[in-house]
Amino acid sequence: MLRIRSVSLTVAIVSGLAGAFGTGGLAQAESLTVGAPPSVRAVFTEILPMFEREYGASVNVVYGPSKTLSHQIEQGAPIDVFLAAGVDEVMQLHKKGLTLNGRPRIYAQTSLVLVMSTDSLATLVSLHDALPNRTTRIALGDPRTSSLGDITARAISRLNPTYLDKSRSHIVHAAHSEDIINLIHTGKADVGLVYRVDAINGGQVRISDEAPTGSYMPVQFGQAVVWTCRETSLGVAEEFLDFMMSPRIQKLLLKYGFDPVPSHR
């Protein structure tokens, strides 16, 4: 189930005091609903208060796997801005005429890594060694619901083109990195493939293989204003996208473990 986290700089502590605000404060603030991946949850603790303070907007965030959010947007979900944990989902919406501000822009970048529990006494293993070992339980993103699942499937296919076509009882699927990390932390999986930024911010896993496919494979995150954006929120939605691309926010993304975005974006 998707979770909605409302962040606002102006909060009525007691309902009885609401009338004291009159027509000022939050009553006149613009509102924005952002669909975003759990990968940005940590950095949003800094980004959202900054944006709300500077633009006078109230931001609600719907966190969920990008494929799930994309499907909901297609069906008319009330989302103004879509930040995906990949590019394909936003690009597909764009090709269907369901974005309002041109081609998706790349706002963040990370990579795929193999992780294991920080409590594990096992030595570090590579994905190349883990795949054929039927005693190693591997947690992977579900390609039916998430960008992570698609990217993971492509990465594994580079090493073993037929691996995912076979029945693998030691594979456990999860919606996104947070779920994979939880499976490893609770002992339901031994290793898992997640985004590097999630491994850094998760706090419960250590990176076992930095380049599981044998080389660095960049994963770019795309963003766009989508067709379900309310007319009254269109202006602030475009400002939010520009805000995410600003040098200071790009620097903040690095602080939280994202990789630098290529300058040719």
PATORDO-435827 format. One record per residue: y, z, x negated of N, C-alpha, C in turn. Coordinates in steps of 0.05 Angstrom, whole numbers, plus 5000, padded with zeros to 4 digits. Example, Ala and Ser with C-alpha at 12.3 -4.5 7.8 and 13.67 -1.06 7.14 Angstrom:
488651564736491051564754493451564736495551424743497951434727500151574742
***
This chain:
497650004983500050005000502550004982504449834989506949824973508550064979509950154958511650384960514650304958516250434975519050364975520550604964522250554943523750774931526750714935528050874950530950834955532550984934534450854922536150984902539050954912540451164914543251154923544951354909547351274901549051464888550451644908550551574933551851734954549851824974549252074975547152174993548252395011547752385036548452595055546352805053547053045042545053255038544053365064545753405083544853505109545953325130544253265150545053075170547553165185547953425187550253525201552853465187552753395161555153335146555753035146553952875158554352585157557052495168557852615190560352535202562752585185562452765165564752835148565452595130563652405126564152175109565851965123566051985149567651785164566651505159568551325154567751045149567650985119567851185102567851135073565051175061564951185035562451235020560351035026557851135030555550955033555750785058557250885079557450725104558550445099560250415078561350155073560050015049558250155036556950035012555149805020555149605003553249385007550449484999548449375013545749455007544149214996542149274980540549064968537649154967535848984975532949044973531748864952530448994932529348844909526248884910524848654909521948664905521348644876519948844864519648854835516848954828515948884804513348984794513549264783511349414784511449684773512249694743512049474729512749464701515649534696517449504716520249564711521049834722519049984732519650244745521150434725520150444700521350634681524250554674524650294668527350214660529250224684528250194708529950204732531250484736530050684724531250954726534050964713534550774695537150754683538750524694537450294700538850064709540050094736538550204755539550224783541950404786542050644774544450804777546850674765546550524743548750374731549850164750547950014761548849794779550149914804549050114816550150234840552950344835553250474812555850594806558050374802557250164788559249954781559849754803557849714821558149514842558349634870558149894872558450024898556249944917553849894907551649794924549450004925548050004948545650174951543249994947541450074929539149904922536550034931534949884946532249964953530349794937528249914927526249754911523549774925522349544929519549524938517849444914516249634905514549584882511849484891510849274878508149174884507348944866504848874867503848644851505448394859506048224840507847994845506647794865504047744864502947554883503147664911502747914914502948044941505748024951507648084934510548064942511247784949510347594933510947314938509947214965507547294971506347214997507947345020508847595017510347725037513147595041514347505019516847365021516547105036514446965030513946715044513746755074512646995082512247055110514747185122516847215107519347315118519947605113518647735094519248015087522148055080523448265089526348315085526948385056526748195038527348235009529548045001531548154986533847984978533347864951532348014932531947924905529047974897527847774885525047794876524947794845523948014834523348034805520348034802519247834789516347814786515447894758512947974756511648034731510347784719511847574720510847314711512947104720512246854718514146644726513046474749510446444750509146264769509846324798509846584806510346654833513146574842515146624825517946554831518246244831516946114812517145824811515945684835513745804845512445694869514245714893515645944895517545984917519845774914520745734889522845544884522045254893519645184886518644914893518344874923517945094937517745084966520545104980522645114964525345134975525945414985524645614974525045894984526646064965528045944946529946094930532745974935534846144930537546064937539346014914538446064890540346054867539245874845537845664852536845484831534245574820533545474796531045534783530945834775528645954775528346234766529346274737530546504733531446574706529546784694529046754668527346944654528947194647528247424658529747664653528447864634525847824628524348004610521947864599520947974577518547864565516748084553514148054555512348244543509848084533507648224529505148084521502748234532500448124529498048244539496648404516495748644522494448804501491948934513490049004496487649154504488149444499487649624518488249904515485750074520485850314510483750514515485050784518483650984527484751244533485651384507487851524509488751684485486851904479485251984499483252204495480652104484480251834482477751724473477351774444474851854436474151894408473051644396472751434412471651184402473651044384472550884365474350734347475550504363477750404353479150174366477249934366477349794389475649554392477449314399476449084393477848834400476748724426478248554439477248434464474848254457474848134434472647964426470048114425470248374416467848544414467148664441469148724457468648864483467348684504468148424505467148254526464048234527462748184505459848144507458248414509459648634505458348894505458148994534455748984546455449054574455649354579455749514558456049804562458949884563460749694556463649754556464749664583465749864598466949804624469849704620470449464630473049344626474549324652477049424652478749404676480649174672480748994692482348754691484148734716486348594714488048534737486548344756487048384781485848224802487447964806486247734799487847484802488547404830487347544850487947484878490647614886491447814872493847964880496147974859495547924834497547984814497847764793500247744782500747564759499047654736498847914732497148024710494347914712493247894736490547794739490247504731492247344738492247064730492347034700494247174688494747154659492247264644491047474654488647584642486347384643486047254666483847054669484246824649486746734645487246514626486646604598487446854592486946964565483946984558482447084577479547114573478246844571479246654586478046384585478446244558480546324544481046224517478846314498477846554503475746654485472946574494472546574521469946514532470346374559470246114559470945954583469246024607466746114603464946164626464646454633466046634618465646914621466047014650468346944662469047044688467546904710466146694704464546554725461846694729461046864711458546994713458847274726456747374737456847644749456947854727459048004727459448214707459748484719457548634719457648894732459449104718460149044693461749244678464749174680465548984697468348924702469349064727471649194725472949334747475649204751476249104775478848984781480749184793483349144787485449314797487849144803489749254819492049094828494049034806494549224788496549184767496049384745497749384724497349544700497149844706498849944724498750234731495950314740494750144757492050214767489950194745490250004727488449974705488550214687491050304681491450534664490250784677490450804703489351034718486251024717485050794719482150764717481150864690482650794669481850874642482251174638484551274648485151564645483151744660482151644683480251804698477351754691476951594670474251554660472651344675473951184692472450984708472350714693473750694671473650454654474050544625472950394606473250464578475650334565476150084572478349934562479549764584481949654580483149484600485249304588485849084601487948904592490348944610492649014597495049074611497448954597499748954609502148874595502949084575503848994552504549174530506649374539508649294554510749474563509549694580507449644596506249854612504550044595503349944574501850114556503750314542506150214535508150384521509150604540509850524565511050714584508950874599506350794599504350934614503751214604503751244577503351504565500451614565498551464576495851564578493851384563494851174551493050994536494350924509492550824491493450724465492650434463494150284448493550004445491249974425489149834433486849794417486849514404488049324417488149044407490848924415492548884396495248774401495248474409493348334398493148044404490347974413489648054438486848024447485847734447487647544448486647264448486647144420487247304401487347204373490147144363492047124381494847074374496647184395499247214388501147324407501547124431501247224455501547054479503747174496506147064495508447174510508047144540508947354554508847364583511747394593512747194606515547194615515747274644517747434651518247534678520547374690520247264714522347104727523647254750526047174757527547294779529047084794529547144820531046954837532047104862534147004874534947074901533146914920531947034939530046894956531146844984529746674999530846575025531146785046529747015042529947235061532347415056533947345036536347495030538247485053539247725062541147735083543847615074545247485092547747355086549747565075549747795086551648005077550948115049548548065040547648165014547547944992548247694999547947474981549747514956552247604960554047644937553047844918552248074928551248294910548548224898546948054912544447964901544847794876546747614877547347444854548547614831550047814838551147994818548948144804546948224819544748374808543148204787542747954794541347774775542947734750545547704752547247674728547247944712547248164727547148424714544648454697542348364707539848384693539848204668541447994668541547814645543647894625545248094631547448174613546348294587547848264565546848364539546148654539547648824553547149114552544549174567543949034589541449084603539048964588539448734574537348624558536748824535538748954524538349154503536849394514537449474539536049694552533149634557532549384564529749294567528149324541529449274519528149304493527549604488529349774496528950054493526450154507525850034530523550114546521049954540521049814518518549684508518249394514520149264527519948974531520548834505519648584502520248414479522848264484524148164463526548004466526047754482527847674499527647424514528747204497527346974494528446754479531246674487532946614468535746554474536146304490534146124491534445874505533945894535533546144545533046174573535046044591
***
